[in-house]
Amino acid sequence: MKWIWALSKDQKGATAIEYGLIAALIAVAAISAMSTSGRKLSKTFNTVSSKINR
């Protein structure tokens, strides 16, 4: 019975899950930011390229 009580007090698994969720959230934010900036950068390069070709 003591083992079950000690297991219920153990927070190591919960902490690992929380860190995993935080890492996933950071990854999603980074991917969306890079995607947005990539589109803007591509548009800028296309504009410069079209003006050079004129």
Secondary structure by P-SEA (a helix, b strand, c coil): caaaaaaaacaaaaaaaaaaaaaaaaaaaaaaaaaaaaaaaaaaaaaaaaaaac
